[in-house]
Amino acid sequence: MLTAEIPNGLTHPFHLHGYEFAVLAVGLFKRGQTPEDVQRELRSGELKRNNKNGPPTFKDTIAIPSTGFAVVRIKADNPGYWYFHCHFLYHLVSGMSVVLQVGEHHDNPPVPRGFPKCGDYVPSD
């Protein structure tokens, strides 16, 4: 995909905490195309995958084109609450983020004894 094809040449650097993911495809939505259409095209082989020369690339950050999409696959084996967000500060604070919950609360490992909590930090003079 050429930068000239991306509206305003803008891509959103999305970062996922706690995981790496396989990038299966990245593209621009066509007029009227829905996320369900993209899933159908991926399953049928119509959607061009990124891994034509081998296995998919693994990353924790990806550039998603403006008005576009990325298809990623993660192995959800790290229980907890993980932040997925755009690294542009304005986009982050305006809500371009999501928290992924992996597993249930009881699946999370126990907090280590003496682990600091919010409000525990007292700066030295």
DSSP file (Angstrom, degrees, kcal/mol; ACC not computed):
  #  RESIDUE AA STRUCTURE BP1 BP2  ACC     N-H-->O    O-->H-N    N-H-->O    O-->H-N    TCO  KAPPA ALPHA  PHI   PSI    X-CA   Y-CA   Z-CA
    1    1 A M              0   0    0      0, 0.0     2,-0.3     0, 0.0    26,-0.0   0.000 360.0 360.0 360.0 130.3    0.0    0.0    0.0
    2    2 A L    >>  -     0   0    0      1,-0.1     3,-1.6     0, 0.0     4,-0.6  -0.638 360.0-125.9 -88.9 145.8    1.4    3.4   -1.0
    3    3 A T  G >4 S+     0   0    0     -2,-0.3     3,-1.1     1,-0.3     6,-0.3   0.842 110.9  63.7 -56.7 -33.7    1.2    6.4    1.3
    4    4 A A  G 34 S+     0   0    0      1,-0.3    -1,-0.3     4,-0.1     4,-0.1   0.760  97.9  56.0 -63.6 -24.1   -0.5    8.3   -1.5
    5    5 A E  G <4 S+     0   0    0     -3,-1.6    -1,-0.3     2,-0.1    -2,-0.2   0.710  90.4  87.0 -79.0 -20.2   -3.4    5.8   -1.3
    6    6 A I  S X< S-     0   0    0     -3,-1.1     3,-2.8    -4,-0.6    61,-0.1  -0.687  93.9-106.1 -85.8 126.2   -4.0    6.6    2.4
    7    7 A P  G >  S-     0   0    0      0, 0.0     3,-1.6     0, 0.0    59,-0.2  -0.273 102.6  -6.5 -52.7 128.0   -6.3    9.5    3.0
    8    8 A N  G 3  S-     0   0    0      1,-0.3     3,-0.1    -4,-0.1    -4,-0.1   0.529 111.0 -91.9  61.5   7.3   -4.1   12.5    4.2
    9    9 A G  G <  S+     0   0    0     -3,-2.8     2,-0.4    -6,-0.3    -1,-0.3   0.679  84.9 148.7  65.1  16.1   -1.2   10.1    4.3
   10   10 A L    <   +     0   0    0     -3,-1.6    56,-2.8    -7,-0.0     2,-0.4  -0.702  25.6 179.5 -93.6 129.7   -2.1    9.4    7.9
   11   11 A T  E     -A   65   0A   0     -2,-0.4    52,-0.1    54,-0.3    -8,-0.0  -0.944  24.1-131.9-120.6 151.0   -1.5    6.1    9.7
   12   12 A H  E     -A   64   0A   0     52,-3.5    52,-2.7    -2,-0.4     2,-1.2  -0.897  12.9-140.8-103.9 116.3   -2.3    5.4   13.3
   13   13 A P  E     -A   63   0A   0      0, 0.0    74,-2.4     0, 0.0     2,-0.4  -0.643  25.4-168.6 -78.4  98.7    0.4    3.7   15.3
   14   14 A F  E     -AB  62  86A   0     48,-2.8    48,-2.6    -2,-1.2     2,-0.4  -0.746   1.9-165.5 -92.6 134.7   -1.5    1.2   17.5
   15   15 A H  E     -AB  61  85A   0     70,-2.8    70,-2.2    -2,-0.4     2,-0.5  -0.959   8.3-155.3-123.8 136.5    0.3   -0.6   20.3
   16   16 A L  E >   - B   0  84A   0     44,-2.9     3,-0.5    -2,-0.4     2,-0.2  -0.955  13.6-144.2-112.8 123.9   -0.8   -3.6   22.3
   17   17 A H  T 3  S+     0   0    0     66,-2.6     3,-0.1    -2,-0.5    -2,-0.0  -0.596  78.6  16.6 -81.8 144.7    0.5   -4.1   25.8
   18   18 A G  T 3  S+     0   0    0     -2,-0.2     2,-0.3     1,-0.1    -1,-0.2   0.378 117.1  56.5  83.4  -3.9    1.3   -7.6   27.2
   19   19 A Y    <   -     0   0    0     -3,-0.5     2,-0.3    41,-0.1    -3,-0.2  -0.942  61.6-139.5-148.5 165.5    1.3   -9.4   23.8
   20   20 A E        -     0   0    0     -2,-0.3    55,-0.4    55,-0.1     2,-0.3  -0.920  28.5-156.4-119.9 156.7    2.7   -9.6   20.3
   21   21 A F  E     -D   59   0B   0     38,-3.2    38,-2.3    -2,-0.3     2,-0.5  -0.943  18.3-116.3-134.9 154.5    0.4  -10.4   17.4
   22   22 A A  E     -DE  58  73B   0     51,-2.9    51,-2.1    -2,-0.3     2,-0.8  -0.780  27.3-137.0 -88.2 129.8    0.6  -11.8   13.9
   23   23 A V  E     +DE  57  72B   0     34,-2.4    34,-0.6    -2,-0.5    49,-0.2  -0.799  29.4 170.2 -89.4 111.4   -0.3   -9.3   11.2
   24   24 A L  E     -     0   0B   0     47,-2.8    26,-2.7    -2,-0.8    27,-0.4   0.845  62.7 -11.4 -89.7 -38.6   -2.5  -11.2    8.7
   25   25 A A  E     - E   0  71B   0     46,-1.5    46,-3.3    24,-0.2     2,-0.3  -0.985  49.3-166.2-161.4 150.8   -3.6   -8.2    6.6
   26   26 A V  E     + E   0  70B   0     22,-0.3     2,-0.3    -2,-0.3    44,-0.2  -0.993  31.0 133.3-138.4 137.2   -3.7   -4.4    6.4
   27   27 A G  E     - E   0  69B   0     42,-2.2    42,-2.8    -2,-0.3     2,-0.4  -0.965  49.9 -89.1-165.8-178.4   -5.8   -2.4    4.0
   28   28 A L  E     - E   0  68B   0     -2,-0.3    40,-0.3    40,-0.3     2,-0.2  -0.879  43.7-112.3-105.2 138.2   -8.2    0.4    3.3
   29   29 A F        -     0   0    0     38,-1.9     2,-0.2    -2,-0.4     3,-0.1  -0.493  30.4-135.2 -65.9 135.9  -12.0    0.0    3.6
   30   30 A K    >   -     0   0    0     -2,-0.2     3,-2.6     1,-0.1    -1,-0.0  -0.566  44.5 -71.2 -85.1 158.9  -13.7    0.2    0.2
   31   31 A R  T 3  S+     0   0    0      1,-0.3    -1,-0.1    -2,-0.2     3,-0.1  -0.277 122.6   4.1 -52.9 123.5  -16.9    2.2   -0.1
   32   32 A G  T 3  S+     0   0    0      1,-0.3    -1,-0.3    -3,-0.1     2,-0.2   0.345  94.9 139.4  82.9  -6.5  -19.6    0.3    1.7
   33   33 A Q    <   -     0   0    0     -3,-2.6    -1,-0.3     4,-0.1    -4,-0.0  -0.494  35.5-158.8 -73.6 139.6  -17.3   -2.4    2.9
   34   34 A T     >  -     0   0    0     -2,-0.2     4,-1.9    -3,-0.1     3,-0.2  -0.701  32.9-106.9-111.9 164.6  -17.9   -3.6    6.5
   35   35 A P  H  > S+     0   0    0      0, 0.0     4,-2.2     0, 0.0     5,-0.1   0.864 123.2  56.4 -57.7 -34.3  -15.7   -5.4    9.0
   36   36 A E  H  > S+     0   0    0      2,-0.2     4,-2.4     1,-0.2     5,-0.2   0.879 104.2  52.5 -65.2 -36.8  -17.9   -8.5    8.4
   37   37 A D  H  > S+     0   0    0      2,-0.2     4,-2.7     1,-0.2    -1,-0.2   0.914 108.0  51.1 -62.3 -42.3  -17.0   -8.2    4.6
   38   38 A V  H  X S+     0   0    0     -4,-1.9     4,-2.3     2,-0.2    -2,-0.2   0.919 110.2  49.3 -61.9 -43.6  -13.3   -8.1    5.5
   39   39 A Q  H  X S+     0   0    0     -4,-2.2     4,-2.3     2,-0.2    -1,-0.2   0.923 112.1  48.1 -61.2 -44.3  -13.7  -11.3    7.6
   40   40 A R  H  X S+     0   0    0     -4,-2.4     4,-2.3     1,-0.2     6,-0.2   0.919 112.3  48.7 -62.1 -44.3  -15.5  -13.1    4.8
   41   41 A E  H  X>S+     0   0    0     -4,-2.7     6,-2.0     1,-0.2     5,-1.2   0.856 110.4  51.8 -65.6 -35.1  -12.9  -12.0    2.3
   42   42 A L  H  <5S+     0   0    0     -4,-2.3     3,-0.5     4,-0.2    -2,-0.2   0.930 112.0  45.7 -65.4 -46.0  -10.1  -13.2    4.6
   43   43 A R  H  <5S+     0   0    0     -4,-2.3    -2,-0.2     1,-0.2    -1,-0.2   0.868 114.6  47.5 -65.1 -37.5  -11.7  -16.6    5.0
   44   44 A S  H  <5S-     0   0    0     -4,-2.3    -1,-0.2    -5,-0.2    -2,-0.2   0.607 112.7-115.8 -82.4 -11.0  -12.4  -17.0    1.3
   45   45 A G  T  <5S+     0   0    0     -4,-0.9    -3,-0.2    -3,-0.5     4,-0.1   0.457  85.8 115.4  90.2   0.3   -8.9  -16.0    0.2
   46   46 A E      < +     0   0    0     -5,-1.2     2,-0.4    -6,-0.2    -4,-0.2   0.842  58.3  79.7 -70.3 -33.2  -10.1  -12.8   -1.6
   47   47 A L  S    S-     0   0    0     -6,-2.0     2,-0.4    -9,-0.2    -2,-0.0  -0.631  89.9-120.1 -81.0 127.9   -8.3  -10.5    0.9
   48   48 A K        -     0   0    0     -2,-0.4   -22,-0.3   -22,-0.1     2,-0.2  -0.516  29.3-145.2 -69.1 123.0   -4.6  -10.2    0.2
   49   49 A R        -     0   0    0     -2,-0.4     3,-0.5    -4,-0.1   -24,-0.2  -0.550  13.1-130.0 -88.5 156.1   -2.6  -11.5    3.2
   50   50 A N  S    S+     0   0    0    -26,-2.7     3,-0.4     1,-0.2     2,-0.2   0.662  96.5  69.7 -75.2 -17.6    0.7  -10.0    4.3
   51   51 A N    >   +     0   0    0    -27,-0.4     3,-1.7     1,-0.2    -1,-0.2  -0.115  50.1 127.3-101.3  37.6    2.5  -13.3    4.5
   52   52 A K  T 3  S+     0   0    0     -3,-0.5    -1,-0.2     1,-0.3    -2,-0.1   0.767  80.2  47.2 -64.0 -22.3    2.8  -14.3    0.9
   53   53 A N  T 3  S-     0   0    0     -3,-0.4    -1,-0.3     1,-0.2    -2,-0.1   0.130 130.4 -52.2-104.6  19.8    6.5  -14.9    1.4
   54   54 A G  S <  S-     0   0    0     -3,-1.7    -1,-0.2     3,-0.0     3,-0.1  -0.957  92.8  -9.4 144.8-163.3    6.3  -16.9    4.6
   55   55 A P  S    S-     0   0    0      0, 0.0    -2,-0.1     0, 0.0    -3,-0.0  -0.227  80.8 -85.9 -67.4 158.7    4.8  -16.8    8.0
   56   56 A P        -     0   0    0      0, 0.0     2,-0.3     0, 0.0   -32,-0.1  -0.209  44.2-106.7 -63.0 155.1    3.2  -13.7    9.3
   57   57 A T  E     -D   23   0B   0    -34,-0.6   -34,-2.4    -3,-0.1     2,-0.4  -0.628  28.8-139.1 -80.5 138.8    5.2  -10.9   11.0
   58   58 A F  E     +D   22   0B   0     -2,-0.3     2,-0.3   -36,-0.2   -36,-0.2  -0.874  34.3 153.5-103.0 134.5    4.9  -10.6   14.8
   59   59 A K  E     -D   21   0B   0    -38,-2.3   -38,-3.2    -2,-0.4     3,-0.1  -0.899  44.8-148.1-145.3 169.6    4.7   -7.1   16.3
   60   60 A D  S    S+     0   0    0     -2,-0.3   -44,-2.9     1,-0.3     2,-0.3   0.354  92.3  43.8-118.7  -3.1    3.3   -5.2   19.3
   61   61 A T  E     -A   15   0A   0    -46,-0.2     2,-0.3   -40,-0.1    -1,-0.3  -0.997  66.4-178.8-139.4 141.4    2.8   -2.0   17.3
   62   62 A I  E     -A   14   0A   0    -48,-2.6   -48,-2.8    -2,-0.3     2,-0.8  -0.997  28.5-125.6-142.2 144.3    1.2   -1.6   13.9
   63   63 A A  E     -A   13   0A   0     -2,-0.3    -2,-0.0   -50,-0.2   -48,-0.0  -0.815  28.0-165.9 -89.8 111.8    0.6    1.3   11.6
   64   64 A I  E     -A   12   0A   0    -52,-2.7   -52,-3.5    -2,-0.8     6,-0.1  -0.879  22.1-120.9-100.9 124.6   -3.1    1.2   10.6
   65   65 A P  E >   -A   11   0A   0      0, 0.0     3,-2.1     0, 0.0   -54,-0.3  -0.294  33.9 -93.9 -66.1 146.5   -4.0    3.5    7.7
   66   66 A S  T 3  S+     0   0    0    -56,-2.8     3,-0.1     1,-0.3   -57,-0.1  -0.371 116.3  11.5 -56.2 136.0   -6.6    6.2    8.2
   67   67 A T  T 3  S+     0   0    0      1,-0.2   -38,-1.9   -61,-0.1    -1,-0.3   0.732 119.1 105.3  59.5  26.6  -10.0    4.8    7.1
   68   68 A G  E <   -E   28   0B   0     -3,-2.1     2,-0.3   -40,-0.3   -40,-0.3  -0.466  58.0-136.9-122.2-166.8   -8.4    1.4    7.1
   69   69 A F  E     -E   27   0B   0    -42,-2.8   -42,-2.2    -2,-0.2     2,-0.4  -0.946   0.8-149.4-147.9 163.3   -8.1   -1.8    9.0
   70   70 A A  E     -E   26   0B   0     -2,-0.3     2,-0.6   -44,-0.2   -44,-0.2  -0.993  10.4-148.9-135.5 140.4   -5.7   -4.4   10.2
   71   71 A V  E     +E   25   0B   0    -46,-3.3   -47,-2.8    -2,-0.4   -46,-1.5  -0.955  29.0 170.9-109.0 117.6   -6.4   -8.1   10.8
   72   72 A V  E     -E   23   0B   0     -2,-0.6     2,-0.4   -49,-0.2   -49,-0.2  -0.871  22.9-149.7-126.1 158.2   -4.2   -9.5   13.6
   73   73 A R  E     -E   22   0B   0    -51,-2.1   -51,-2.9    -2,-0.3     2,-0.3  -0.996  14.5-176.8-130.0 129.5   -4.1  -12.8   15.5
   74   74 A I        -     0   0    0     -2,-0.4     2,-0.9   -53,-0.2   -53,-0.1  -0.915  28.9-130.3-120.5 151.9   -3.0  -13.1   19.1
   75   75 A K        -     0   0    0    -55,-0.4     2,-2.2    -2,-0.3   -55,-0.1  -0.891  26.0-147.2 -96.3 104.9   -2.7  -16.2   21.2
   76   76 A A        +     0   0    0     -2,-0.9    27,-0.0     1,-0.2   -57,-0.0  -0.463  56.2 124.5 -79.4  76.5   -4.6  -15.1   24.3
   77   77 A D        +     0   0    0     -2,-2.2    -1,-0.2     1,-0.1    25,-0.0   0.169  47.7  81.8-121.2  16.0   -2.5  -16.9   26.9
   78   78 A N  S    S-     0   0    0     -3,-0.1    24,-0.1     2,-0.1    -1,-0.1  -0.822  75.0-144.2-123.8  90.0   -1.5  -14.1   29.2
   79   79 A P        +     0   0    0      0, 0.0     2,-0.3     0, 0.0    24,-0.2  -0.161  52.8  69.6 -60.1 145.2   -4.4  -13.4   31.6
   80   80 A G  E    S- C   0 102A   0     22,-2.1    22,-2.9    28,-0.1     2,-0.5  -0.926  87.0 -57.5 145.9-167.4   -5.1   -9.8   32.6
   81   81 A Y  E     - C   0 101A   0     -2,-0.3     2,-0.4    20,-0.2    20,-0.2  -0.963  52.2-168.6-115.2 117.8   -6.3   -6.5   31.3
   82   82 A W  E     - C   0 100A   0     18,-2.9    18,-3.7    -2,-0.5     2,-0.4  -0.917  15.2-133.5-121.1 133.1   -4.3   -5.2   28.3
   83   83 A Y  E     - C   0  99A   0     -2,-0.4   -66,-2.6    16,-0.2     2,-0.4  -0.671  17.2-174.6 -88.2 131.1   -4.4   -1.8   26.8
   84   84 A F  E     +BC  16  98A   0     14,-2.8    14,-2.4    -2,-0.4     2,-0.3  -0.992  26.8 151.0-123.8 118.8   -4.5   -1.4   22.9
   85   85 A H  E     -BC  15  97A   0    -70,-2.2   -70,-2.8    -2,-0.4     2,-0.3  -0.971  49.8-102.1-152.0 157.3   -4.3    2.2   21.8
   86   86 A C  E     -B   14   0A   0     10,-2.1   -72,-0.2    -2,-0.3     6,-0.1  -0.643  29.6-139.6 -77.2 138.7   -3.2    4.7   19.2
   87   87 A H  S    S+     0   0    0    -74,-2.4     2,-0.6    -2,-0.3    -1,-0.1   0.496  74.4 103.3 -83.4  -2.9    0.1    6.4   20.1
   88   88 A F  S  > S-     0   0    0      1,-0.2     4,-2.7   -75,-0.1     3,-0.3  -0.727  71.5-142.4 -76.7 121.1   -1.1    9.8   19.0
   89   89 A L  H  > S+     0   0    0     -2,-0.6     4,-2.7     1,-0.2     5,-0.3   0.889  97.8  51.5 -54.9 -45.9   -1.8   11.6   22.3
   90   90 A Y  H  > S+     0   0    0      1,-0.2     4,-1.2     2,-0.2    -1,-0.2   0.913 113.3  45.3 -59.3 -42.0   -4.8   13.5   20.9
   91   91 A H  H  4>S+     0   0    0     -3,-0.3     5,-2.9     2,-0.2     4,-0.2   0.892 111.5  53.4 -68.7 -38.6   -6.3   10.2   19.6
   92   92 A L  H ><5S+     0   0    0     -4,-2.7     3,-1.3     1,-0.2    -2,-0.2   0.950 112.4  42.2 -60.0 -50.9   -5.5    8.4   22.8
   93   93 A V  H 3<5S+     0   0    0     -4,-2.7    -1,-0.2     1,-0.3    -2,-0.2   0.697 109.3  59.5 -74.1 -17.3   -7.3   10.9   25.1
   94   94 A S  T 3<5S-     0   0    0     -4,-1.2    -1,-0.3    -5,-0.3    -2,-0.2   0.387 128.6 -90.8 -92.2   5.7  -10.2   11.2   22.7
   95   95 A G  T < 5S+     0   0    0     -3,-1.3     2,-2.3    -4,-0.2    -3,-0.2   0.580  77.1 141.6 107.9  10.4  -10.9    7.5   23.0
   96   96 A M      < +     0   0    0     -5,-2.9   -10,-2.1    -6,-0.1     2,-0.3  -0.436  58.3  80.0 -84.3  67.8   -9.0    5.7   20.3
   97   97 A S  E     -C   85   0A   0     -2,-2.3     2,-0.3   -12,-0.2   -12,-0.2  -0.975  55.1-163.3-161.5 164.5   -8.2    2.8   22.7
   98   98 A V  E     -C   84   0A   0    -14,-2.4   -14,-2.8    -2,-0.3     2,-0.6  -0.985  19.3-130.2-153.1 151.5   -9.6   -0.3   24.2
   99   99 A V  E     -C   83   0A   0     -2,-0.3     2,-0.5   -16,-0.2   -16,-0.2  -0.939  21.9-150.2-105.6 123.8   -8.9   -2.6   27.1
  100  100 A L  E     -C   82   0A   0    -18,-3.7   -18,-2.9    -2,-0.6     2,-0.6  -0.823   4.8-151.9 -93.8 125.4   -8.7   -6.3   26.2
  101  101 A Q  E     -C   81   0A   0     -2,-0.5     2,-0.6   -20,-0.2   -20,-0.2  -0.876  10.2-168.0 -97.1 121.0   -9.7   -8.6   29.0
  102  102 A V  E     -C   80   0A   0    -22,-2.9   -22,-2.1    -2,-0.6     5,-0.1  -0.946  57.5 -20.3-110.6 119.3   -8.1  -12.0   28.7
  103  103 A G  S    S-     0   0    0     -2,-0.6     2,-0.2   -24,-0.2   -26,-0.0  -0.243  94.1 -59.6  79.2-172.7   -9.5  -14.7   31.0
  104  104 A E    >>  -     0   0    0      1,-0.1     3,-2.0    -2,-0.0     4,-0.6  -0.624  51.4 -99.5-104.2 166.4  -11.5  -14.1   34.1
  105  105 A H  G >4 S+     0   0    0      1,-0.3     3,-1.4    -2,-0.2    -1,-0.1   0.871 123.0  56.7 -54.7 -39.9  -10.4  -12.2   37.2
  106  106 A H  G 34 S+     0   0    0      1,-0.3    -1,-0.3     4,-0.0    -3,-0.0   0.637  97.1  65.1 -70.0 -11.9   -9.6  -15.4   39.1
  107  107 A D  G <4 S+     0   0    0     -3,-2.0    -1,-0.3     2,-0.1    -2,-0.2   0.669  79.6 101.3 -80.6 -17.5   -7.2  -16.4   36.2
  108  108 A N  S << S-     0   0    0     -3,-1.4   -28,-0.1    -4,-0.6     3,-0.1  -0.406  83.5-108.8 -68.7 141.2   -4.9  -13.4   37.0
  109  109 A P        -     0   0    0      0, 0.0    -1,-0.1     0, 0.0    -2,-0.1  -0.334  44.7 -91.2 -65.2 153.9   -1.7  -14.4   39.0
  110  110 A P        -     0   0    0      0, 0.0     3,-0.1     0, 0.0    -4,-0.0  -0.311  42.6-104.4 -65.7 149.9   -1.7  -13.2   42.6
  111  111 A V        -     0   0    0      1,-0.1     3,-0.1    -3,-0.1     4,-0.0  -0.584  44.2-106.9 -72.4 131.6   -0.2   -9.8   43.4
  112  112 A P    >   -     0   0    0      0, 0.0     3,-1.9     0, 0.0    -1,-0.1  -0.269  40.8 -92.8 -61.8 147.0    3.3  -10.2   45.0
  113  113 A R  T 3  S+     0   0    0      1,-0.3     0, 0.0    -3,-0.1     0, 0.0  -0.362 112.1  14.8 -58.7 133.3    3.6   -9.5   48.7
  114  114 A G  T 3  S+     0   0    0      1,-0.3    -1,-0.3    -3,-0.1     3,-0.1   0.529  84.8 159.0  78.5   7.4    4.6   -5.9   49.3
  115  115 A F    <   -     0   0    0     -3,-1.9    -1,-0.3     1,-0.1    -4,-0.0  -0.447  47.4-107.5 -64.9 131.1    3.8   -4.8   45.7
  116  116 A P        -     0   0    0      0, 0.0     2,-0.3     0, 0.0    -1,-0.1  -0.249  34.8-158.0 -63.7 147.1    3.3   -1.0   45.6
  117  117 A K    >   -     0   0    0      1,-0.1     3,-2.6    -3,-0.1     4,-0.4  -0.803  36.8 -73.6-118.8 162.1   -0.2    0.3   45.2
  118  118 A C  T 3  S+     0   0    0     -2,-0.3    -1,-0.1     1,-0.3     0, 0.0  -0.298 123.6  24.7 -53.6 134.5   -1.5    3.7   43.9
  119  119 A G  T 3  S+     0   0    0     -3,-0.0    -1,-0.3     2,-0.0     0, 0.0   0.296  94.7 101.5  91.4 -10.8   -0.9    6.3   46.6
  120  120 A D    <   +     0   0    0     -3,-2.6     2,-0.3     2,-0.0    -2,-0.1   0.741  54.4  99.1 -77.1 -23.2    2.0    4.3   48.2
  121  121 A Y        -     0   0    0     -4,-0.4    -2,-0.0     1,-0.0     0, 0.0  -0.495  47.5-179.8 -74.0 126.0    4.8    6.4   46.6
  122  122 A V        -     0   0    0     -2,-0.3    -2,-0.0     0, 0.0    -1,-0.0  -0.971  24.5-133.3-123.3 113.0    6.2    9.0   48.9
  123  123 A P        -     0   0    0      0, 0.0     2,-0.2     0, 0.0     0, 0.0  -0.291  21.4-114.6 -65.9 149.4    8.9   11.1   47.3
  124  124 A S              0   0    0      1,-0.1     0, 0.0     0, 0.0     0, 0.0  -0.556 360.0 360.0 -81.1 150.9   12.1   11.7   49.2
  125  125 A D              0   0    0     -2,-0.2    -1,-0.1     0, 0.0     0, 0.0   0.474 360.0 360.0 -74.1 360.0   12.9   15.3   50.3
